[in-house]
């Protein structure tokens, strides 16, 4: 049996014919020899558009508006939470400022040491508020045997047995502690029990972060460097804002350092034989020099020939009395 293929014209008529809505047959009499009732042609495009207009557009619009409202409320909630967070920070800072203003103890600063005298079982107590978070060194200078405690929130942060550790010059104290900026620390200094009287200096200095290593020295801030055979010296500069006497000091982990200080005119300000004078802690250096405001001085720190390698600090500070004459 052969199947006759439809012509292309017939196919076009078939697929492009208008769509008719057919009424369902409800009476069997209509089946035999009766042509089904036919409705008027309905446009396909019109059908689709009517469907979309009836249901789709309104539904999408509603969902979009609902999501916009949810996002707006979420943004308001986040903004309110941020306002509450900032308000809490401001409240804490305000309370800290008020507490600092009403502090019962005098403050100490990294820019200048405190000079005081003690008798018998007297003690001197100071408050310290770090400007930056990081390592700080507290050190006493004097002829007497001193003891030091450092408190934070009422608890001592000095290691057990190290309050009278004598890690400074002779029987003086030196504490190396990590402190948080803006927090209150209480530093207390008193005499060893058998000491009757003594005058002393209390100095605190901060350690610059690594990223500031190559910046010029700032008064009260120390540079921490690694000295080794492959790195024979460290050079830094200092420009004072005020003319006067300054203390230039090195400190290290049981190493022997050497220090040179050069005037802006190029000559060394350190006396012959005093570059390794060992006037600081152990075999470290401590020089007292007069600097002129606005002039830039160069400071070089070396490792002594007999030592191999290790960390060393160098810093500049001021006091009302020369620490060299108190040790």
VEXTI-44566 format. One line per field, with one value per residue (C-alpha): x, y, z; residue number from 1; chain. Coordinates in steps of 0.02 Angstrom, whole numbers, plus 32768, in hexadecimal, padded with zeros to 4 digits. Layout:
<atoms>
u: (X:...)
v: (Y:...)
w: (Z:...)
i: (NUM:...)
ch: (A:...)
</atoms>
This chain:
<atoms>
u: (8000:804A:8042:8028:809B:8050:808A:80E8:8051:7FE3:805E:805D:7FA0:7FA0:8019:7FDB:7F22:7EC3:7E9A:7DE5:7D91:7D2A:7C8D:7C8C:7C08:7B80:7AF9:7B18:7AA1:7B22:7B9E:7B4B:7B52:7B52:7BE1:7C1C:7BF3:7C88:7CAE:7CFF:7DBD:7E22:7ECE:7F5D:7FB7:7F1A:7F07:7FB8:7FA8:7F02:7F50:7FE4:7F7D:7F06:7F87:8041:8059:7FFF:8058:8108:80E3:80A9:8145:81B9:8168:816C:8225:8249:81EF:824D:82F4:82C5:829B:833C:83A1:834B:8371:8428:8433:83E3:845C:84EF:84AE:849D:854F:8599:8536:8579:862C:8612:85CB:8660:86DB:867F:8687:8740:8762:8700:875A:8802:87D8:87A9:883B:8880:8933:89A5:89C7:8A6B:8A93:8B0D:8B54:8B9D:8BD1:8B97:8C13:8BE3:8C26:8BE9:8C04:8BF3:8B51:8B0E:8AD9:8AB4:8A21:8A00:897D:89AF:893E:8996:8979:899A:8986:8A2C:8AC4:8AF9:8B8F:8B88:8C30:8C74:8D1D:8D74:8DED:8D6C:8D19:8C6B:8BD1:8B4D:8A9B:8A2B:896E:88E3:882E:886F:88DC:899A:89E2:8A93:8AD1:8ADB:8B80:8BAD:8B71:8C21:8C74:8D04:8D00:8D30:8DD4:8E1C:8D87:8D0A:8C70:8C44:8B9D:8B70:8AB3:8A34:89B1:890E:88F2:887E:887C:88AE:8949:8982:8A3E:8A7C:8B31:8B73:8C16:8C56:8C2C:8CDB:8CF2:8CD8:8CDA:8CF3:8CDA:8CAF:8C6F:8BDD:8BDC:8B62:8B7C:8B18:8B56:8B35:8ADD:8B45:8AFA:8B45:8BF4:8C3F:8BE2:8C46:8C48:8BBA:8BD6:8BA6:8B97:8C1B:8C55:8C6B:8CEA:8D43:8E00:8E69:8F0C:8EAC:8E62:8EED:8E92:8DEC:8DE1:8D53:8D39:8CED:8CB6:8C85:8BFA:8C49:8CFD:8D41:8D8F:8D58:8D7B:8DA7:8DA0:8DB0:8D6A:8D79:8D5F:8E04:8E6B:8EF6:8ECC:8F35:8EEE:8F28:8ECE:8EF8:8EDF:8E8A:8F37:8F76:8FE4:8FC6:8F7F:8FB6:9058:90EC:90D9:9024:8FCE:8FD4:8FCC:8F4D:8EF0:8E46:8DF7:8E80:8EF1:8E7B:8E96:8E53:8E8B:8E53:8E64:8E25:8DC2:8D89:8CD4:8CBA:8D63:8D6D:8DE2:8E17:8E20:8E76:8E6D:8EE7:8EFC:8F9F:9023:901C:8F5F:8F0C:8E58:8DBC:8D33:8D5A:8CF3:8D26:8CC0:8CC9:8C79:8C83:8C8B:8CAB:8D4A:8DD3:8DB8:8E73:8E8F:8E09:8E57)
v: (8000:80A5:813F:81DF:8268:830F:839F:842F:849C:8426:8425:84E2:84E4:8462:84BC:856B:8546:85AC:855B:852E:8512:846F:8456:83AC:8330:831A:82C7:8224:825B:82D8:824F:8206:8277:8316:8391:83C5:8475:84E6:8588:8620:8617:864E:869D:863D:86DC:8720:8682:868F:8748:872F:86A7:8711:87A9:8745:86EF:870A:87C6:87E0:874D:8787:8838:87FC:8790:881F:889A:881A:87FB:88B4:88CA:8839:8881:892D:88E6:8881:891D:897D:88EF:88EE:89AB:89A6:891E:8985:8A20:89BB:8977:8A24:8A6A:89E1:8A04:8ABE:8A9A:8A2D:8AAF:8B38:8AD4:8AB4:8B6E:8B99:8B14:8B51:8C05:8BCD:8B54:8B5B:8B34:8BA6:8B6D:8B37:8B4F:8B06:8BB3:8BD7:8B70:8B91:8BBF:8B9E:8B68:8AE2:8ABE:8A18:89C3:8A53:8A33:8A9D:8A72:8AB1:8A94:8A72:8A7A:8A35:8A97:89FC:8941:88E5:88BC:8936:8939:897E:89A2:89EF:8A45:8A6C:8A35:89D5:892A:8947:88DA:88F3:88B8:88D9:88C2:88B5:88AB:888A:87F5:87F8:87D3:87BD:870A:86B1:86D6:8762:87F8:87FE:87AA:8829:8821:88D8:892E:88E4:88C9:8928:88E2:88C8:8882:885A:884E:8851:88D8:8909:89BC:8A23:89A8:89E0:8993:89B9:89B7:89AF:89C3:89A9:8982:88D6:88B4:88D4:897B:8A1B:8AA3:8AB6:8B2C:8AE0:8AFA:8A9A:8A95:8A41:8A2D:89DF:8972:89AA:892A:88D5:8940:89DB:8993:8A04:8AA1:8B1F:8B07:8B52:8B8C:8AFF:8A79:89F2:899C:88DF:8897:87F3:8804:8779:8760:877A:881C:8872:890F:896C:8A25:8A99:8B54:8BC7:8C7D:8CCA:8D49:8D9B:8DC4:8D70:8CD4:8C2B:8B79:8B01:8A4B:899B:88FB:8846:8790:8770:87B7:8839:88D0:8962:8A0E:8AA6:8B4E:8BC5:8C81:8CCF:8D11:8C5E:8C43:8BC4:8C0B:8B72:8B84:8B16:8A69:8A87:8A3B:8997:89E7:8969:89EA:899F:88FA:8877:889B:8916:89CD:8A6D:8B18:8BC5:8C4C:8CFB:8D0A:8DA7:8DB7:8D9C:8D4C:8C95:8C20:8B74:8ADF:8A3C:899B:890A:885F:884F:87E7:8757:8744:86E7:871F:8755:87D7:8888:8922:89D8:8A6B:8B21:8B66:8BF8:8C10:8C97:8C40:8BE0:8B24:8B07:8B64:8AFC:8A51)
w: (8000:7FCB:8036:7FDA:8019:8042:7FDA:802A:8009:8069:80FB:8100:8103:818E:8202:81DD:81E8:8269:830F:832C:83D1:83C0:8425:847A:8439:84B9:844A:83EE:8364:832E:8302:8267:81D2:8235:822D:82DA:830D:82F0:834E:8301:82E9:8382:836C:83BE:83ED:843B:84A3:84E7:850D:8565:85D3:8600:8626:8691:86FD:86DB:86E2:8787:87D7:87A6:87DF:8888:88A3:8872:88EA:8976:895E:8958:89FD:8A4C:8A12:8A53:8AFD:8AFF:8AD6:8B60:8BDB:8BA9:8BB7:8C63:8C9C:8C5E:8CB8:8D57:8D44:8D28:8DBA:8E2B:8DF3:8E12:8EBF:8EED:8EAD:8F0C:8FAC:8F90:8F77:9014:9077:9036:9063:9113:9128:91D9:91A0:9139:9087:903B:8F82:8F05:8EE2:8F8F:9026:90D9:9162:9218:92C3:933A:93F3:944D:941A:93B0:92FF:9266:91F5:9144:90BE:900A:8F71:8ED5:8E34:8DCA:8DE2:8DEA:8E53:8EDB:8F4F:9001:9051:90F2:9106:91AC:9232:9297:9289:9244:922E:91A6:918D:90F7:9108:9088:90C6:9175:9144:913D:9090:90D3:90CD:9174:91CB:9151:91B5:91FD:916A:915E:909F:908F:90B7:9159:91CE:9164:910E:9058:901F:8F68:8F4F:8EC2:8EE3:8E8F:8E55:8EC2:8F52:9001:9050:9100:9122:91D4:920C:92BC:9316:9340:93F7:943C:93E0:9445:93C0:9306:9273:91CB:911A:90D0:9012:8F9B:8EE0:8E54:8DC7:8D15:8CA5:8C1E:8B93:8BE6:8BF7:8B72:8BAA:8C12:8CCE:8D32:8DE4:8E59:8DD1:8DB9:8D19:8D28:8CAD:8C8B:8C88:8C3D:8BDD:8B3B:8B7F:8BDD:8C14:8C1B:8BF0:8C20:8C32:8CB5:8CA5:8D4E:8D5B:8DF3:8E1D:8EBA:8F04:8EC2:8EF6:8E68:8E9F:8E5A:8EA3:8E68:8E97:8EF1:8E62:8E63:8DF7:8DBB:8D92:8D31:8D29:8C9B:8C9C:8C02:8BD3:8BC4:8C5D:8CE9:8D8A:8DEE:8E4F:8E1F:8E6B:8E9F:8E06:8E69:8F14:8F5A:8FC2:8F9E:8FD1:8FD7:8F43:8EF1:8ECA:8F1A:8EDD:8F18:8E93:8E72:8DD1:8D77:8D3D:8C84:8C63:8C2C:8C8A:8C4B:8CC2:8C95:8CFB:8CE4:8D30:8D92:8D38:8DB5:8DA4:8D16:8CFA:8D55:8D69:8DA3:8DC9:8DBA:8DF9:8E32:8ED0:8F49:9005:9086:90BC:9062:907A:906A:910E:9166:9149)
i: (1:2:3:4:5:6:7:8:9:10:11:12:13:14:15:16:17:18:19:20:21:22:23:24:25:26:27:28:29:30:31:32:33:34:35:36:37:38:39:40:41:42:43:44:45:46:47:48:49:50:51:52:53:54:55:56:57:58:59:60:61:62:63:64:65:66:67:68:69:70:71:72:73:74:75:76:77:78:79:80:81:82:83:84:85:86:87:88:89:90:91:92:93:94:95:96:97:98:99:100:101:102:103:104:105:106:107:108:109:110:111:112:113:114:115:116:117:118:119:120:121:122:123:124:125:126:127:128:129:130:131:132:133:134:135:136:137:138:139:140:141:142:143:144:145:146:147:148:149:150:151:152:153:154:155:156:157:158:159:160:161:162:163:164:165:166:167:168:169:170:171:172:173:174:175:176:177:178:179:180:181:182:183:184:185:186:187:188:189:190:191:192:193:194:195:196:197:198:199:200:201:202:203:204:205:206:207:208:209:210:211:212:213:214:215:216:217:218:219:220:221:222:223:224:225:226:227:228:229:230:231:232:233:234:235:236:237:238:239:240:241:242:243:244:245:246:247:248:249:250:251:252:253:254:255:256:257:258:259:260:261:262:263:264:265:266:267:268:269:270:271:272:273:274:275:276:277:278:279:280:281:282:283:284:285:286:287:288:289:290:291:292:293:294:295:296:297:298:299:300:301:302:303:304:305:306:307:308:309:310:311:312:313:314:315:316:317:318:319:320:321:322:323:324:325:326:327)
ch: (A:A:A:A:A:A:A:A:A:A:A:A:A:A:A:A:A:A:A:A:A:A:A:A:A:A:A:A:A:A:A:A:A:A:A:A:A:A:A:A:A:A:A:A:A:A:A:A:A:A:A:A:A:A:A:A:A:A:A:A:A:A:A:A:A:A:A:A:A:A:A:A:A:A:A:A:A:A:A:A:A:A:A:A:A:A:A:A:A:A:A:A:A:A:A:A:A:A:A:A:A:A:A:A:A:A:A:A:A:A:A:A:A:A:A:A:A:A:A:A:A:A:A:A:A:A:A:A:A:A:A:A:A:A:A:A:A:A:A:A:A:A:A:A:A:A:A:A:A:A:A:A:A:A:A:A:A:A:A:A:A:A:A:A:A:A:A:A:A:A:A:A:A:A:A:A:A:A:A:A:A:A:A:A:A:A:A:A:A:A:A:A:A:A:A:A:A:A:A:A:A:A:A:A:A:A:A:A:A:A:A:A:A:A:A:A:A:A:A:A:A:A:A:A:A:A:A:A:A:A:A:A:A:A:A:A:A:A:A:A:A:A:A:A:A:A:A:A:A:A:A:A:A:A:A:A:A:A:A:A:A:A:A:A:A:A:A:A:A:A:A:A:A:A:A:A:A:A:A:A:A:A:A:A:A:A:A:A:A:A:A:A:A:A:A:A:A:A:A:A:A:A:A:A:A:A:A:A:A:A:A:A:A:A:A:A:A:A:A:A:A:A:A:A:A:A:A)
</atoms>
